[in-house]
Amino acid sequence: MLLDRPAAGEPGTAHLATHTVPLDEAPRAYEMVKARSDGCVRAVIRPGD
């Protein structure tokens, strides 16, 4: 159901992520979210970058 929404032209969810990091920086991203440092509220971790 959620995958159908962007195809139907509904708004995406990219705006929900405050930071995007590659997989090898996941531990740093978790710490950023935990400490709310640099305004980080939600981090998206990209595999394979």
Sequence and secondary structure as in RCSB ss.txt:
>XXXX:A:sequence
MLLDRPAAGEPGTAHLATHTVPLDEAPRAYEMVKARSDGCVRAVIRPGD
>XXXX:A:secstr
 TTHHHHTT   SGGG SEEEEGGGHHHHHHHHHHTGGG S EEEETT 
